[in-house]
Amino acid sequence: QKEVEQDPGPLSVPEGAIVSLNCTYSNSAFQYFMWYRQYSRKGPELLMYTYSSGNKEDGRFTAQVDKSSKYISLFIRDSQPSDSATYLCAMSFVSGAGSYQLTFGKGTKLSVIP
Amino acid sequence: DTGVSQNPRHKITKRGQNVTFRCDPISEHNRLYWYRQTLGQGPEFLTYFQNEAQLEKSRLLSDRFSAERPKGSFSTLEIQRTEQGDSAMYLCASSPRTGNYGYTFGSGTRLTVV
């Protein structure tokens, strides 16, 4: 079992739909939870960051963390064609060397159809 | 601040040749990371620098791989005697001295070994 599991999709939705993306994890040491967006042939771009259970909202994006269930989600409201990308969940803890090494899911490829 | 810069963007090399990639992090960031991403997978951690010190290395970083960060500025990643399995996107990321608010990734160097 991988430390972070993410359904790779692909996921296709009509413009304006609400999108739900999810990841589960097995390592209780993870303290920080992130969502990255990656366009084709580009590096990942940080979308959302959180370190506590609960919801965090930023515009059309809401990140949800449930540490008791080891489950994180990203919701996208009023999805737009420009949201079409691969969405990666990532998690980290502080290592002994002081790094915040990230463990990523496989990524979910999202297409928003006009 | 022009973000994290990586060069070259794409490198095609013959099996057995050596290749070197360069990363220029955001100037005030003292933490620097290298990741590798293969098709359909999330990025995987390779190594971590704090200033000029290489403090963590993944088991993925075989003895054919070496990374440096002289004077705590830019970093280089060298792969000796390349193999077809080394074909991947090599991503560099940097983050500030304090706190963990996610990384800023570069656009990556895509390596193709033929």
Interface residues (C-beta under 8 A of the other chain):
Chain A: V4 Q6 P8 Y32 M34 Y36 R41 K42 G43 P44 E45 L46 Y49 Y51 L88 A90 S92 V94 S95 A97 G98 S99 Y100 Q101 L102 T103 F104 G105 K106 G107
Chain B: V4 Q6 R31 Y33 Y35 G40 Q41 G42 P43 E44 F45 Y48 Q50 L55 E56 L91 A93 S95 N100 Y101 G102 Y103 T104 F105 G106 S107 G108 R110
